Amino acid sequence: MLLGNKIRSLRDKQGILQRQVAAYLEIDTPMFSKIERGDRRAKRSQVIQMATYFKVDEKEMLTLWLADKVLDALEDEDELKLTAIETAKSKLMDVNH
């Protein structure tokens, strides 16, 4: 929902309608609405297109998209999710050094 909230905020600030963004992405308005609400995940290419459309940092948008994927994967793992995140972070740090 992080990406969806960001998209909604950008749309509201710029006075853009859902149907305008949907047309730019070449998808129907209900599908875009689902992306914005977090009911459907945008494709990576669509996230890049939206960054261009809204004239915002592509890396920021992709980071929110990836964070949503991680949060979705851990949604029902209340007991283990923080340990899993720390383990993954540790592994990523090993790879980057």
N, C-alpha and C positions, 0 to 999 in steps of 0.2 A: 504493500500500500504506500510505501515511501515514494515510489515513482509516480503513482497515481495522484498523490497529494501534490507533488511538485508540478505535474502537468496541469492540474486544476488551478493551482495558484498562478502559474504562468498564463494560462488562458484568461483567467479573471483579470489579471493585471493588464493584459494587452487587449482586452475586450474582444476576444476571438470566440466564435461559437464552436461547439463540438463538431458540427457538420463541416465546418471549414477545415479543421484539422483532419477529420476523417477523409475528406476529399483529397487533401494533400497526400495522405498515406495510401490512398486508393483502397480504402475499406469502407464498409457502411457505418453509419452513425451509431447504431446499436452496438456494434463490435467495439468502436472507439470508446463508447460509454462504459462498456465492461472493462476495458483496459484502465480507464481513468478511475473506476471504482475498485479496481483490484480483483475483479471477478475473472479476469483473463490476463494472461501475461503477454506483453508486447514481445515481438521478435527483436533480436539485437539490431537488425537493420532498421526497424521502425524507431527504435530509441535514438539511433544516430540521425535519422530523418527528422525526428522531433527536435533534437538539439539544434539542428540547422534551422528549422522552421521558427523556433522561438528565439534563435540567436543567443543560445546559452552554451556553456562548456559541455562538450561531448563526454568528457571523462566523468564529470559530476553526474550526468544523467545515467551513464553506464554503471557507475558505482551504486546508485540508487537501485537500478535494475538488478544488479548482482546481489545487493543486500536483501532485496525482496525474495530472491530465489533461496538464499540461505535461510531467511526467516521462515519461509514456507516449508523448507525441508525439516526444520527443527520445531515446527508448530506444536506437535503433540508430545514432545520430549522434555517435559518440565524438569524432570530429575537429572537428565544427562546433558541438556543443551549447553550449559556454560562450560562444562568439562570438554565437550566435543569442540566447541569454539576455541578453547585454549589449546587443545591438541592440534587442531588445524592451523591455528596461528603459529604455534611452535614449529610445525612442519614447514609452513611457508617461510618462516624466518630462516630455517636451515637451508632451504633451497636458494634464498636470496643472498646468502653470505658465503 
